[in-house]
């Protein structure tokens, strides 16, 4: 998958054993790619001693999509996420 700025995505809903860099509050949530940063080692794999570069993106999430009615109006949350955490909606 090769994402571009403006592409709509949805984050993974998986809940793997052990640590990973996809916060629970972002799982299975829609977002929009805001920046493409190139390939960097996937932190989950690097912690296990493996160096597997993967595309890294900045993804913007509407706060209302994350916290329903408890969100500030027009608030946006940004996260840097690796490609394996993302899919097309």
FIKOLZA-1660 file (N, C-alpha, C; in steps of 0.1 Angstrom, whole numbers, plus 5000, padded with zeros to 4 digits):
% residues 89
   i   px   py   pz ch aa at
   1 5009 4988 5000  A  X  N
   1 5000 5000 5000  A  X CA
   1 5009 5012 5000  A  X  C
   2 5006 5022 4992  A  X  N
   2 5013 5034 4991  A  X CA
   2 5004 5046 4993  A  X  C
   3 5003 5052 5005  A  X  N
   3 4994 5062 5008  A  X CA
   3 5000 5076 5004  A  X  C
   4 4991 5085 5001  A  X  N
   4 4995 5099 4998  A  X CA
   4 4987 5108 5007  A  X  C
   5 4992 5121 5008  A  X  N
   5 4986 5131 5016  A  X CA
   5 4971 5132 5011  A  X  C
   6 4962 5133 5020  A  X  N
   6 4948 5134 5017  A  X CA
   6 4940 5121 5016  A  X  C
   7 4947 5109 5016  A  X  N
   7 4941 5096 5016  A  X CA
   7 4934 5094 5029  A  X  C
   8 4922 5088 5028  A  X  N
   8 4914 5084 5040  A  X CA
   8 4919 5070 5044  A  X  C
   9 4920 5068 5057  A  X  N
   9 4925 5055 5062  A  X CA
   9 4916 5051 5074  A  X  C
  10 4918 5039 5078  A  X  N
  10 4912 5034 5091  A  X CA
  10 4923 5026 5098  A  X  C
  11 4924 5028 5111  A  X  N
  11 4935 5021 5118  A  X CA
  11 4931 5007 5121  A  X  C
  12 4941 4999 5124  A  X  N
  12 4939 4985 5127  A  X CA
  12 4931 4984 5140  A  X  C
  13 4923 4973 5141  A  X  N
  13 4916 4970 5154  A  X CA
  13 4923 4959 5162  A  X  C
  14 4933 4954 5156  A  X  N
  14 4940 4942 5163  A  X CA
  14 4946 4947 5176  A  X  C
  15 4947 4937 5185  A  X  N
  15 4951 4939 5199  A  X CA
  15 4962 4928 5202  A  X  C
  16 4974 4930 5196  A  X  N
  16 4984 4920 5197  A  X CA
  16 4990 4919 5212  A  X  C
  17 4995 4907 5215  A  X  N
  17 5001 4906 5228  A  X CA
  17 5014 4914 5228  A  X  C
  18 5017 4920 5239  A  X  N
  18 5029 4928 5240  A  X CA
  18 5027 4942 5236  A  X  C
  19 5038 4950 5236  A  X  N
  19 5037 4964 5233  A  X CA
  19 5037 4967 5218  A  X  C
  20 5029 4977 5215  A  X  N
  20 5030 4983 5201  A  X CA
  20 5028 4997 5202  A  X  C
  21 5030 5004 5191  A  X  N
  21 5029 5019 5191  A  X CA
  21 5016 5025 5185  A  X  C
  22 5005 5016 5185  A  X  N
  22 4992 5021 5181  A  X CA
  22 4984 5023 5194  A  X  C
  23 4981 5035 5198  A  X  N
  23 4974 5037 5210  A  X CA
  23 4960 5031 5209  A  X  C
  24 4955 5026 5220  A  X  N
  24 4941 5019 5220  A  X CA
  24 4930 5029 5216  A  X  C
  25 4931 5042 5220  A  X  N
  25 4921 5051 5216  A  X CA
  25 4921 5054 5201  A  X  C
  26 4931 5050 5194  A  X  N
  26 4931 5052 5179  A  X CA
  26 4927 5039 5171  A  X  C
  27 4925 5028 5178  A  X  N
  27 4922 5016 5171  A  X CA
  27 4908 5016 5164  A  X  C
  28 4908 5012 5152  A  X  N
  28 4895 5011 5144  A  X CA
  28 4889 5024 5142  A  X  C
  29 4897 5035 5140  A  X  N
  29 4892 5048 5139  A  X CA
  29 4896 5054 5125  A  X  C
  30 4887 5062 5119  A  X  N
  30 4890 5068 5106  A  X CA
  30 4899 5080 5107  A  X  C
  31 4908 5082 5098  A  X  N
  31 4917 5094 5098  A  X CA
  31 4921 5098 5083  A  X  C
  32 4929 5108 5082  A  X  N
  32 4933 5113 5069  A  X CA
  32 4949 5115 5070  A  X  C
  33 4956 5110 5060  A  X  N
  33 4970 5111 5059  A  X CA
  33 4973 5126 5057  A  X  C
  34 4982 5132 5066  A  X  N
  34 4986 5146 5064  A  X CA
  34 5001 5147 5060  A  X  C
  35 5009 5137 5062  A  X  N
  35 5023 5138 5058  A  X CA
  35 5028 5123 5056  A  X  C
  36 5038 5122 5046  A  X  N
  36 5045 5110 5044  A  X CA
  36 5059 5112 5047  A  X  C
  37 5065 5104 5056  A  X  N
  37 5078 5107 5061  A  X CA
  37 5089 5098 5056  A  X  C
  38 5086 5088 5048  A  X  N
  38 5096 5078 5044  A  X CA
  38 5096 5066 5052  A  X  C
  39 5107 5058 5050  A  X  N
  39 5107 5045 5057  A  X CA
  39 5116 5046 5070  A  X  C
  40 5111 5040 5081  A  X  N
  40 5118 5040 5093  A  X CA
  40 5116 5026 5100  A  X  C
  41 5125 5022 5108  A  X  N
  41 5123 5009 5115  A  X CA
  41 5110 5008 5122  A  X  C
  42 5102 4998 5120  A  X  N
  42 5090 4996 5128  A  X CA
  42 5094 4994 5143  A  X  C
  43 5089 5002 5151  A  X  N
  43 5093 5002 5165  A  X CA
  43 5090 4989 5172  A  X  C
  44 5078 4983 5168  A  X  N
  44 5074 4970 5174  A  X CA
  44 5085 4959 5171  A  X  C
  45 5090 4959 5159  A  X  N
  45 5100 4949 5155  A  X CA
  45 5114 4952 5161  A  X  C
  46 5117 4965 5161  A  X  N
  46 5130 4970 5166  A  X CA
  46 5132 4966 5180  A  X  C
  47 5121 4966 5188  A  X  N
  47 5122 4962 5202  A  X CA
  47 5125 4947 5204  A  X  C
  48 5122 4940 5193  A  X  N
  48 5125 4925 5193  A  X CA
  48 5138 4922 5187  A  X  C
  49 5146 4933 5183  A  X  N
  49 5159 4931 5177  A  X CA
  49 5159 4930 5162  A  X  C
  50 5148 4932 5156  A  X  N
  50 5147 4931 5141  A  X CA
  50 5146 4945 5135  A  X  C
  51 5153 4947 5124  A  X  N
  51 5152 4961 5118  A  X CA
  51 5144 4959 5105  A  X  C
  52 5131 4962 5106  A  X  N
  52 5122 4961 5094  A  X CA
  52 5117 4975 5091  A  X  C
  53 5123 4982 5081  A  X  N
  53 5118 4995 5078  A  X CA
  53 5104 4995 5072  A  X  C
  54 5096 5005 5075  A  X  N
  54 5082 5006 5071  A  X CA
  54 5079 5020 5069  A  X  C
  55 5070 5023 5060  A  X  N
  55 5065 5037 5057  A  X CA
  55 5059 5043 5069  A  X  C
  56 5062 5055 5072  A  X  N
  56 5057 5062 5084  A  X CA
  56 5049 5074 5079  A  X  C
  57 5037 5076 5085  A  X  N
  57 5028 5087 5081  A  X CA
  57 5023 5095 5093  A  X  C
  58 5020 5108 5091  A  X  N
  58 5012 5115 5101  A  X CA
  58 4998 5114 5097  A  X  C
  59 4989 5110 5106  A  X  N
  59 4975 5108 5103  A  X CA
  59 4967 5118 5113  A  X  C
  60 4958 5125 5107  A  X  N
  60 4949 5134 5115  A  X CA
  60 4936 5127 5118  A  X  C
  61 4931 5128 5130  A  X  N
  61 4919 5122 5135  A  X CA
  61 4910 5133 5140  A  X  C
  62 4897 5134 5136  A  X  N
  62 4888 5143 5142  A  X CA
  62 4885 5138 5156  A  X  C
  63 4887 5147 5166  A  X  N
  63 4885 5143 5180  A  X CA
  63 4871 5137 5182  A  X  C
  64 4861 5142 5175  A  X  N
  64 4847 5136 5176  A  X CA
  64 4847 5122 5172  A  X  C
  65 4855 5117 5163  A  X  N
  65 4856 5103 5159  A  X CA
  65 4862 5095 5170  A  X  C
  66 4870 5101 5179  A  X  N
  66 4877 5094 5189  A  X CA
  66 4869 5093 5202  A  X  C
  67 4863 5104 5206  A  X  N
  67 4857 5105 5219  A  X CA
  67 4842 5109 5218  A  X  C
  68 4836 5108 5207  A  X  N
  68 4821 5111 5205  A  X CA
  68 4818 5125 5210  A  X  C
  69 4808 5126 5219  A  X  N
  69 4803 5139 5223  A  X CA
  69 4812 5146 5234  A  X  C
  70 4822 5139 5239  A  X  N
  70 4831 5145 5249  A  X CA
  70 4843 5153 5243  A  X  C
  71 4843 5154 5229  A  X  N
  71 4854 5160 5223  A  X CA
  71 4852 5175 5221  A  X  C
  72 4862 5183 5221  A  X  N
  72 4861 5197 5218  A  X CA
  72 4857 5199 5203  A  X  C
  73 4849 5208 5200  A  X  N
  73 4845 5210 5186  A  X CA
  73 4857 5214 5178  A  X  C
  74 4858 5209 5166  A  X  N
  74 4869 5212 5156  A  X CA
  74 4883 5209 5161  A  X  C
  75 4884 5200 5171  A  X  N
  75 4897 5196 5176  A  X CA
  75 4902 5184 5167  A  X  C
  76 4915 5184 5164  A  X  N
  76 4921 5174 5156  A  X CA
  76 4933 5168 5164  A  X  C
  77 4934 5155 5164  A  X  N
  77 4945 5148 5170  A  X CA
  77 4954 5142 5159  A  X  C
  78 4967 5144 5160  A  X  N
  78 4977 5139 5150  A  X CA
  78 4985 5128 5156  A  X  C
  79 4988 5118 5148  A  X  N
  79 4997 5107 5153  A  X CA
  79 5006 5102 5142  A  X  C
  80 5018 5099 5145  A  X  N
  80 5027 5093 5135  A  X CA
  80 5025 5078 5136  A  X  C
  81 5021 5072 5125  A  X  N
  81 5018 5057 5125  A  X CA
  81 5024 5050 5113  A  X  C
  82 5029 5038 5116  A  X  N
  82 5034 5030 5105  A  X CA
  82 5024 5024 5097  A  X  C
  83 5028 5021 5084  A  X  N
  83 5018 5016 5074  A  X CA
  83 5011 5003 5078  A  X  C
  84 5017 4994 5086  A  X  N
  84 5010 4982 5090  A  X CA
  84 4998 4984 5099  A  X  C
  85 4997 4996 5105  A  X  N
  85 4986 5000 5114  A  X CA
  85 4974 5005 5106  A  X  C
  86 4976 5008 5093  A  X  N
  86 4966 5015 5085  A  X CA
  86 4960 5006 5074  A  X  C
  87 4948 5009 5070  A  X  N
  87 4941 5003 5058  A  X CA
  87 4932 5013 5052  A  X  C
  88 4928 5010 5039  A  X  N
  88 4918 5018 5033  A  X CA
  88 4905 5015 5039  A  X  C
  89 4896 5026 5040  A  X  N
  89 4883 5023 5047  A  X CA
  89 4874 5015 5038  A  X  C
% end
